[in-house]
Amino acid sequence: MKIKVNVALLAAMSITGVISLACSTPQSEFGVYQQSDGTIGVHAPKNAKEDEAQAVALAECKKSGKQTVRILESRKTVNDRFPLTYIYSCR
């Protein structure tokens, strides 16, 4: 009986993971740039969440050998496609 419960729990967790992955914003929809001071800017599309923008910034930071990001600023823009911009520092 215990094995069946663990299998059911594993199946439920897998389904949840697939559903959340399917609902996330593709990285290609973000605008990512590195500023002259070394910070990473992320232009986020309308439907994106802040943690998705952070994941995109982290991927950019890892290209330069850094392992973490810290948010410095978030601000609204007048751009319809990218209504939010986030600024991160790499560490």
N, C-alpha and C positions, 0 to 999 in steps of 0.2 A: 504493500500500500504506500509506503513512504517513497518508493521509486516513482510511482505514478504521479504523486503530488509534485515531485521535483520536475518531472517531465512536463507536466501541465504548467508549472510556474515558468519554466524555460520557454515554452511555446508562447505564453502570454507576453513575456518580456521581448521575445523576438518580433512578435506582431506589433507591439508598441513601438519598437525601434524602427521598423520598416515604415510605419505610418508617420512617425515624426520626421523621418528622413524624406519622405515623399512630400511633406508639407513645407519643407524649408526652402528658402530662396537660393537659387543657384549662384555660385560665386561669380559667374560670368556677368551677372546683372549689377554687380557692385563696381564703382569706380575707385581704384586704389592708386595712390600716388605717394611718393616720398618727398618730403619737403627739404629745403636746404639745411634746416637745423637738425635733420635726422629723424624727425617725427613722421609717422605714417598717417595719411589722411584717407578716410573711407567715405565716399559718397554712397549713401544707402538708398535703394529704391523704396517706393511707397509702402510695400507690404513687408519690408524686412524688420527683424527684431534687432535690438542692440547686441545681443549675444552672437547673432550671425555676423554682424559687422566686426565684432571683436575677433571672431574666428578667421575672417578674411585678413584682418590686420596681423594676427599671429602668424598666418601662413607667409605673409610678406616679411615679417621680422625674422622668421626662421631661415629665409634665404640669406640673411647676413649673419647667421650664427647665433642669434638671440633666441631665448626660449620663452619669454613672457612679454605681455603687453600690459600697459596701464593707461586707462582712459584719462586724457587731460581736459578734453572739451567736447561738448556736443552742441550743435546749433542748427536751427532751422535755416533753410535757404529759400530763395524765390524760384528755384528750378523745379518745374513740375515733375520731371523724371527722377530727380534725386532731392527730395524735400528735406533730408537730414544729412549733415556731415559730422563725422566723428574724427577726433584727432587722438592718436595714441603714441605713447613713447615705448620704444623697445628696450627690454632689459635682458 
